[in-house]
């Protein structure tokens, strides 16, 4: 099971994909084998969720995209307003408008562009960046929420920024892939990753929270991408008088948590039922049986759903 597990939709066979502003069918949407993204994982990307024709927290997502591009010294080549126009064009072309757009998820990818030969140096890139927008009908599988996630703490760490800054949402995801592989081999759904000091950082594809005695805790954020959903959960909690802390904590605190959950643009809020084989629940409970999504996760999921729809930006 995965937080990205979804209900298959036959409409996705006929979607149109934007490749550098041109609309292509699924089978014709291709990029060159000399593209920097394919050769080197050189690029940045965003996942976007559509509600009633608008994209939730779009301004925040575009800010993160362009900030990430600036961090790797890449000029995206079009303005944020022009990017909004491209997003609107591909949604309109697919008739993903109004209520028909509910359940649509977009992957927006930007790479440095084409190279004349396989080589690392960004200075030899030819032409403009490659911009691909893939909209799909992808509704999260309810079983993931109802059954909860199992996590396994892996040895692959979220490293120091002088090695690779984990705040950049880059195409280079090999450390997260390695973590995902180790978790899968251990029989878990996703990996829980530690920071270089051994404290809890994040998961391989989502952000991680625990619930302890009426409070929610997440990491300091220094070793993970600046999650849009993560930030909104913290904001929602504080507005609703739920203490929310970004802090350093260890697996000791995780194993003794009342509840835990992960967040992401695709699935929103998903409960975690166990970590490293330990069922989560208040330590004074008489058994270790997981009883389904807890009260905090249930409340935050509902609050986030309303918040995301209210903050969907029209194109």
C-alpha positions as CSV (number, residue, x, y, z in Angstrom):
1,X,0.0,0.0,0.0
2,X,1.1,3.5,-0.7
3,X,-0.1,7.1,0.1
4,X,-0.1,7.5,-3.7
5,X,-2.4,4.4,-4.2
6,X,-5.3,5.5,-6.4
7,X,-8.5,4.3,-8.1
8,X,-7.8,3.5,-11.7
9,X,-9.7,5.7,-14.1
10,X,-10.1,4.8,-17.8
11,X,-10.4,8.4,-18.8
12,X,-6.6,8.7,-18.3
13,X,-6.0,6.8,-21.5
14,X,-7.2,9.7,-23.5
15,X,-5.6,12.7,-21.6
16,X,-3.7,15.4,-23.4
17,X,-0.3,16.4,-21.9
18,X,1.4,19.7,-22.3
19,X,5.0,19.4,-23.5
20,X,6.6,22.9,-23.9
21,X,3.2,24.4,-24.5
22,X,2.1,21.8,-27.1
23,X,-0.7,19.4,-26.3
24,X,0.1,15.8,-27.0
25,X,-1.8,12.6,-26.5
26,X,-0.5,10.2,-23.9
27,X,1.3,8.0,-26.4
28,X,2.9,11.0,-28.2
29,X,4.0,13.0,-25.2
30,X,7.8,12.4,-25.1
31,X,11.0,14.2,-24.3
32,X,14.4,13.7,-25.8
33,X,16.9,11.1,-24.5
34,X,19.3,14.1,-24.3
35,X,17.0,16.0,-21.9
36,X,18.7,17.0,-18.7
37,X,16.0,15.5,-16.6
38,X,16.4,12.0,-18.2
39,X,20.2,12.2,-18.3
40,X,20.8,13.7,-14.8
41,X,17.6,14.2,-12.9
42,X,18.4,17.9,-13.3
43,X,15.1,19.8,-12.7
44,X,12.3,20.6,-10.2
45,X,8.7,19.6,-10.0
46,X,5.4,20.1,-8.2
47,X,2.3,18.0,-7.5
48,X,-1.0,19.9,-7.7
49,X,-4.5,19.1,-6.7
50,X,-7.6,20.5,-8.5
51,X,-10.9,21.3,-6.8
52,X,-13.9,22.7,-8.8
53,X,-11.6,23.9,-11.6
54,X,-9.1,25.7,-9.3
55,X,-5.7,24.5,-8.0
56,X,-5.3,24.4,-4.3
57,X,-2.6,26.6,-2.9
58,X,-1.3,27.3,-6.4
59,X,0.6,30.5,-5.4
60,X,2.5,28.6,-2.8
61,X,3.3,25.8,-5.2
62,X,4.6,28.1,-7.9
63,X,6.7,30.0,-5.3
64,X,8.3,26.7,-4.3
65,X,8.9,25.7,-7.9
66,X,10.5,29.0,-8.9
67,X,12.5,29.2,-5.7
68,X,13.8,25.7,-6.3
69,X,14.8,26.6,-9.8
70,X,16.6,29.6,-8.5
71,X,18.5,27.4,-6.1
72,X,19.9,25.3,-8.9
73,X,20.5,28.4,-11.1
74,X,17.9,27.4,-13.6
75,X,15.8,30.0,-15.5
76,X,12.4,28.4,-16.1
77,X,12.0,30.7,-19.1
78,X,8.4,31.7,-18.5
79,X,6.8,33.8,-15.8
80,X,4.5,32.4,-13.1
81,X,1.5,34.0,-14.8
82,X,2.5,32.3,-18.1
83,X,2.8,29.0,-16.2
84,X,-0.8,29.6,-14.9
85,X,-1.9,30.0,-18.4
86,X,-0.3,26.8,-19.5
87,X,-2.0,25.0,-16.6
88,X,-5.4,26.5,-17.6
89,X,-4.8,25.4,-21.2
90,X,-4.2,21.8,-20.4
91,X,-7.1,21.6,-18.0
92,X,-9.5,23.2,-20.5
93,X,-8.2,21.0,-23.3
94,X,-9.0,17.9,-21.2
95,X,-12.4,19.4,-20.1
96,X,-11.2,19.2,-16.5
97,X,-13.2,22.2,-15.5
98,X,-15.8,23.0,-12.8
99,X,-16.9,19.9,-10.9
100,X,-15.5,17.7,-13.6
101,X,-12.1,18.6,-12.3
102,X,-12.6,17.1,-8.9
103,X,-10.1,14.2,-8.4
104,X,-7.7,15.6,-10.9
105,X,-4.0,15.6,-9.9
106,X,-1.3,17.4,-11.9
107,X,2.4,16.7,-12.1
108,X,4.2,19.8,-13.2
109,X,7.9,19.2,-14.2
110,X,10.6,21.5,-15.4
111,X,14.1,20.3,-16.5
112,X,17.1,22.3,-17.6
113,X,16.5,21.2,-21.2
114,X,18.4,19.5,-24.0
115,X,22.1,18.8,-24.1
116,X,24.1,18.2,-27.3
117,X,25.7,15.1,-25.7
118,X,25.4,13.3,-22.3
119,X,27.3,15.5,-20.0
120,X,26.8,17.1,-16.6
121,X,27.8,20.8,-17.1
122,X,24.7,23.0,-17.2
123,X,26.5,25.5,-19.4
124,X,26.3,23.2,-22.5
125,X,22.5,23.0,-22.3
126,X,20.8,23.9,-25.6
127,X,17.8,26.1,-25.7
128,X,15.0,26.5,-23.2
129,X,14.0,24.3,-20.2
130,X,11.6,21.5,-20.8
131,X,8.2,22.0,-19.2
132,X,5.8,19.1,-19.0
133,X,2.3,19.2,-17.4
134,X,0.5,15.9,-16.8
135,X,-3.1,16.1,-15.6
136,X,-4.8,12.8,-14.5
137,X,-7.9,11.7,-12.8
138,X,-6.5,10.2,-9.6
139,X,-8.7,9.8,-6.6
140,X,-6.9,8.5,-3.5
141,X,-7.9,4.9,-2.6
142,X,-10.1,5.0,0.6
143,X,-8.5,1.8,1.8
144,X,-5.3,3.7,2.5
145,X,-7.1,6.0,4.9
146,X,-9.2,3.3,6.5
147,X,-6.4,0.8,7.0
148,X,-3.6,3.3,7.8
149,X,0.0,3.2,6.8
150,X,2.9,1.1,8.1
151,X,6.3,2.8,8.3
152,X,9.8,1.4,8.7
153,X,12.7,3.4,9.8
154,X,15.5,3.1,7.2
155,X,19.2,3.6,7.3
156,X,19.1,6.1,4.4
157,X,19.2,9.5,5.9
158,X,18.0,12.9,4.9
159,X,21.4,14.5,4.5
160,X,23.1,17.8,5.2
161,X,22.5,20.6,2.7
162,X,26.1,20.8,1.7
163,X,25.7,17.3,0.2
164,X,22.3,17.8,-1.4
165,X,19.8,20.3,0.0
166,X,16.7,18.4,1.0
167,X,14.6,21.6,0.6
168,X,14.9,21.4,-3.2
169,X,12.0,19.4,-4.7
170,X,14.3,18.1,-7.4
171,X,14.0,15.3,-9.9
172,X,17.0,13.7,-8.2
173,X,15.2,11.5,-5.8
174,X,17.5,8.5,-5.5
175,X,17.9,8.8,-1.7
176,X,14.1,8.7,-1.3
177,X,13.9,5.8,-3.8
178,X,16.6,3.9,-1.8
179,X,14.6,4.5,1.4
180,X,11.4,3.4,-0.3
181,X,13.1,0.1,-1.4
182,X,14.4,-0.7,2.0
183,X,10.9,-0.1,3.6
184,X,9.3,-2.3,1.0
185,X,11.8,-5.1,1.6
186,X,10.9,-4.8,5.3
187,X,7.2,-5.2,4.4
188,X,6.2,-1.6,5.2
189,X,4.3,0.8,3.1
190,X,6.7,3.8,3.3
191,X,10.0,4.7,4.8
192,X,10.5,6.9,7.9
193,X,13.8,8.8,7.4
194,X,16.0,10.3,10.1
195,X,18.2,13.4,9.9
196,X,22.0,13.2,10.2
197,X,21.7,13.4,14.0
198,X,19.3,10.5,14.3
199,X,16.2,12.5,14.9
200,X,13.0,12.1,12.9
201,X,13.0,14.0,9.7
202,X,10.3,12.9,7.2
203,X,9.1,10.1,5.1
204,X,10.4,9.2,1.6
205,X,7.4,10.9,-0.2
206,X,5.3,12.5,2.5
207,X,5.7,14.5,5.7
208,X,5.4,12.9,9.1
209,X,3.5,14.0,12.2
210,X,2.8,12.4,15.6
211,X,0.1,13.2,18.1
212,X,1.0,13.3,21.8
213,X,-1.4,14.2,24.5
214,X,-3.5,16.6,22.4
215,X,-0.5,18.1,20.6
216,X,0.8,17.5,17.1
217,X,4.6,17.4,16.5
218,X,6.5,17.4,13.2
219,X,10.2,17.8,12.5
220,X,12.0,21.2,12.4
221,X,11.7,21.0,8.6
222,X,15.5,21.5,8.1
223,X,15.9,18.2,6.3
224,X,12.8,18.0,4.1
225,X,11.2,20.0,1.4
226,X,9.0,22.9,2.6
227,X,5.7,20.9,2.3
228,X,2.6,22.9,1.3
229,X,0.2,20.4,2.9
230,X,2.5,20.2,6.0
231,X,2.5,24.0,6.4
232,X,-1.3,24.2,6.0
233,X,-1.9,21.4,8.6
234,X,0.2,23.4,11.1
235,X,-1.7,26.6,10.3
236,X,-5.1,24.8,10.5
237,X,-4.1,23.3,13.9
238,X,-3.1,26.6,15.4
239,X,-6.2,28.4,14.2
240,X,-8.3,25.6,15.8
241,X,-6.4,25.8,19.1
242,X,-4.5,22.6,18.6
243,X,-0.9,23.0,19.8
244,X,1.4,22.3,16.8
245,X,5.2,22.1,17.2
246,X,8.0,22.0,14.7
247,X,10.7,20.4,16.9
248,X,13.4,17.8,17.3
249,X,12.2,14.4,18.5
250,X,13.3,10.8,18.4
251,X,11.8,7.4,17.7
252,X,11.2,7.1,21.5
253,X,8.6,9.8,21.1
254,X,7.2,8.1,18.0
255,X,6.7,4.7,19.6
256,X,4.8,6.3,22.5
257,X,2.6,8.5,20.3
258,X,-1.2,8.4,20.6
259,X,-1.6,8.8,16.8
260,X,0.6,9.5,13.8
261,X,-0.1,10.6,10.3
262,X,1.5,11.7,7.0
263,X,0.6,14.5,4.7
264,X,1.0,15.2,1.0
265,X,-0.7,17.0,-1.9
266,X,-2.1,13.9,-3.4
267,X,-3.8,12.1,-0.4
268,X,-4.0,15.0,2.1
269,X,-3.9,13.5,5.6
270,X,-3.4,9.7,6.0
271,X,-3.2,7.9,9.4
272,X,-0.2,5.7,10.4
273,X,-1.1,2.5,12.2
274,X,2.4,1.3,13.0
275,X,6.0,2.2,13.0
276,X,8.7,-0.5,13.0
277,X,6.2,-3.1,13.9
278,X,4.9,-1.1,16.9
279,X,1.1,-0.4,16.8
280,X,0.5,3.2,17.8
281,X,-1.9,4.2,20.6
282,X,-1.8,5.7,24.0
283,X,0.6,3.7,26.2
284,X,-2.0,3.2,28.9
285,X,-4.3,1.4,26.6
286,X,-4.8,-2.2,27.6
287,X,-4.0,-3.7,24.2
288,X,-2.0,-2.8,21.1
289,X,-4.8,-3.2,18.5
290,X,-5.1,-0.3,16.0
291,X,-8.6,1.0,16.1
292,X,-8.6,2.9,12.9
293,X,-8.1,6.6,12.3
294,X,-7.9,8.4,15.7
295,X,-9.8,11.5,16.7
296,X,-7.1,14.0,15.9
297,X,-6.4,12.6,12.5
298,X,-10.1,12.4,11.7
299,X,-10.6,16.1,12.8
300,X,-7.5,17.4,10.9
301,X,-8.5,15.5,7.7
302,X,-11.9,17.1,7.7
303,X,-10.5,20.6,8.4
304,X,-7.8,20.2,5.7
305,X,-10.4,19.1,3.1
306,X,-12.5,22.2,3.7
307,X,-9.4,24.4,3.8
308,X,-8.0,23.1,0.5
309,X,-11.2,23.6,-1.3
310,X,-11.5,27.1,0.1
311,X,-8.0,28.0,-1.1
312,X,-8.3,26.6,-4.6
313,X,-7.2,29.4,-7.0
314,X,-9.1,30.0,-10.3
315,X,-7.0,30.0,-13.4
